[in-house]
């Protein structure tokens, strides 16, 4: 019987579950969804696979639980970001703070959930739940626009989220992993040469991408 490392069995299970989720998040961020299995998650914290199945039924279940853990945290951060507070509580200032917080998501381990969810088929009920929580990320922006008297605030917020997604794709740290040319040096060199010939504009830095994205976001919602 495993040693109980908390005051009660319930506390021990909660601690174990939290450790497993953190291990799953680390594996997903470092190695991708194909490395994410109940056995791999258990091995990372020294727990037998049979014990891991008390917490996760499958890889899809691990992803679903990671979503349930991550999305509410980011929803709360986004709601706090757009709340009228701080040195600039004008709506444009709040929108920029919201946008910057949304882009912070890209640099976090939680962002690995996005390509993972696209790569693996979740059960229908899980997909519905993911869609619901995605809506919760956009809701704070829609609420702020509604309070400001904007017409069709939900539609505006949804379209504005598209701007943030476009910026996020440019910031995405593993973008090269999704580019077939990245695995073919000759193709990569040819693509780079072709891009340089047709587009003399220097490559945008991460700071450039963030500022331009926030500028376009503010203009979209003015």
C-alpha positions in Angstrom: 0.0 0.0 0.0 1.5 3.4 -1.0 2.6 5.6 1.9 0.1 8.5 2.6 1.9 11.8 2.4 -0.9 14.0 3.6 -3.2 14.5 6.6 -6.0 12.4 5.0 -6.4 9.9 2.2 -8.5 12.5 0.3 -5.7 15.1 0.7 -3.2 12.5 -0.5 -5.2 11.7 -3.6 -5.7 15.4 -4.3 -1.9 16.0 -4.0 -1.2 13.0 -6.2 -3.7 14.2 -8.8 -2.1 17.6 -8.9 1.4 16.1 -9.3 0.2 13.9 -12.2 -1.4 16.9 -13.9 1.8 18.9 -13.6 3.8 15.9 -14.9 1.4 15.6 -17.9 1.7 19.3 -18.6 5.5 19.1 -18.6 5.5 16.0 -20.9 3.1 17.7 -23.3 5.1 20.9 -23.5 8.5 19.2 -23.9 7.7 16.1 -26.0 4.2 16.6 -27.5 1.0 14.7 -27.4 2.4 11.4 -28.8 4.6 11.1 -25.7 1.7 11.7 -23.4 0.4 8.4 -21.9 -0.8 7.4 -18.5 2.4 5.2 -18.1 4.7 8.1 -19.0 2.9 10.5 -16.6 3.2 7.9 -13.8 6.8 7.2 -14.5 7.6 10.9 -14.3 6.6 11.0 -10.6 7.4 7.4 -9.7 3.9 6.0 -9.7 3.0 2.7 -11.2 0.8 2.7 -14.3 -1.9 0.7 -12.5 -2.1 3.5 -9.9 -2.3 6.2 -12.6 -5.4 4.6 -14.1 -7.2 5.6 -10.9 -6.9 9.2 -12.1 -6.8 8.9 -15.9 -8.6 6.5 -18.2 -6.7 7.4 -21.3 -4.6 10.0 -23.0 -7.8 11.8 -24.1 -8.9 11.8 -20.5 -5.5 13.4 -19.4 -6.0 16.1 -22.0 -9.6 16.7 -20.9 -8.5 17.1 -17.3 -5.6 19.4 -18.3 -8.2 21.6 -20.2 -10.4 21.6 -17.1 -7.4 22.8 -15.0 -5.9 25.3 -17.4 -8.8 27.1 -19.1 -10.5 28.4 -15.9 -7.2 29.8 -14.7 -6.7 31.7 -17.9 -10.3 32.8 -18.0 -9.9 34.3 -14.6 -6.6 36.0 -15.6 -8.3 37.5 -18.7 -11.3 38.7 -16.7 -8.9 40.4 -14.2 -6.9 41.9 -17.0 -9.8 43.7 -18.6 -11.4 44.8 -15.3 -11.4 48.6 -14.9 -8.4 49.1 -12.7 -4.8 50.3 -12.8 -3.2 53.4 -14.3 -5.1 53.1 -17.6 -8.7 52.0 -17.1 -9.9 53.3 -20.5 -11.5 50.7 -22.7 -8.6 50.8 -25.2 -6.1 50.4 -22.4 -8.0 47.5 -20.9 -8.3 45.8 -24.3 -4.5 46.0 -24.7 -4.0 44.5 -21.3 -6.5 41.7 -22.1 -4.7 41.1 -25.4 -1.3 41.0 -23.8 -2.5 38.5 -21.2 -4.0 36.3 -24.0 -0.6 36.4 -25.8 1.1 35.4 -22.5 -0.7 32.1 -22.9 1.5 31.3 -25.9 4.6 31.3 -23.7 3.1 29.1 -21.1 3.2 25.3 -20.8 -0.6 25.3 -21.1 -0.3 26.4 -24.7 0.8 22.9 -25.7 -2.8 21.9 -25.2 -3.8 23.7 -28.4 -2.0 21.6 -31.0 -2.6 18.5 -28.8 -6.3 19.0 -29.0 -6.1 19.4 -32.7 -4.0 16.2 -33.0 -6.1 13.8 -31.0 -9.8 13.0 -31.2 -11.6 13.8 -28.0 -15.0 12.3 -27.3 -18.0 14.4 -28.3 -18.9 15.5 -24.8 -15.3 16.6 -24.2 -15.3 18.6 -27.4 -18.4 20.4 -26.3 -16.9 21.2 -23.0 -13.7 22.5 -24.7 -15.9 24.8 -26.8 -17.7 26.0 -23.7 -14.4 26.9 -22.0 -13.1 28.5 -25.1 -16.2 30.7 -25.0 -15.3 31.6 -21.4 -11.9 33.0 -22.5 -13.7 35.4 -24.9 -16.6 36.3 -22.6 -14.7 38.9 -20.5 -13.9 40.9 -23.7 -17.5 40.6 -24.9 -18.7 41.8 -21.5 -16.5 44.8 -21.5 -17.6 45.8 -25.0 -21.3 45.3 -23.9 -20.7 47.6 -20.9 -19.2 50.2 -23.2 -22.3 50.2 -25.4 -20.8 48.4 -28.5 -23.3 46.8 -30.8 -23.0 43.0 -31.3 -20.3 42.7 -28.6 -20.2 38.9 -28.7 -19.5 39.0 -32.5 -16.9 41.7 -32.1 -15.1 39.8 -29.3 -15.1 36.6 -31.4 -13.6 38.4 -34.4 -11.1 40.1 -32.1 -10.0 36.7 -30.8 -9.2 35.8 -34.3 -6.6 38.6 -34.3 -5.1 37.3 -31.1 -5.0 33.7 -32.6 -3.2 35.0 -35.7 -0.6 36.8 -33.4 -0.3 33.6 -31.3 0.5 31.5 -34.3 3.4 33.8 -35.2 4.7 33.6 -31.6 4.1 29.8 -31.3 7.4 28.4 -30.1 7.1 25.1 -31.9 5.9 26.5 -35.2 8.9 24.8 -36.9 7.7 21.4 -35.7 4.5 21.9 -37.8 6.4 23.0 -40.9 7.4 20.1 -43.2 10.2 22.2 -44.6 11.8 22.3 -41.1 12.7 18.6 -41.5 14.3 19.1 -45.0 17.3 21.5 -44.8 17.4 22.0 -48.6 13.7 22.8 -48.7 14.1 25.1 -45.8 17.0 27.0 -47.4 15.0 27.3 -50.7 12.0 28.6 -48.9 14.0 31.1 -47.0 15.7 32.3 -50.1 12.4 32.6 -52.0 10.8 34.5 -49.0 13.7 36.9 -48.9 13.5 37.6 -52.7 9.8 38.4 -52.5 9.6 40.0 -49.1 12.6 42.3 -48.3 10.9 43.2 -44.9 13.1 42.1 -42.0 11.7 39.3 -39.8 9.5 40.5 -36.9 10.8 39.9 -33.4 8.5 38.6 -30.7 8.2 42.1 -29.3 7.2 43.4 -32.8 4.6 40.7 -33.1 3.1 41.4 -29.7 2.9 45.2 -30.3 1.5 44.9 -33.8 -1.1 42.3 -32.7 -2.2 44.6 -29.8 -2.3 47.6 -32.2 -4.5 45.7 -34.7 -6.7 44.4 -31.8 -7.2 47.9 -30.5 -8.0 49.2 -34.0 -10.5 46.3 -34.6 -12.4 47.2 -31.5 -12.3 51.0 -31.6 
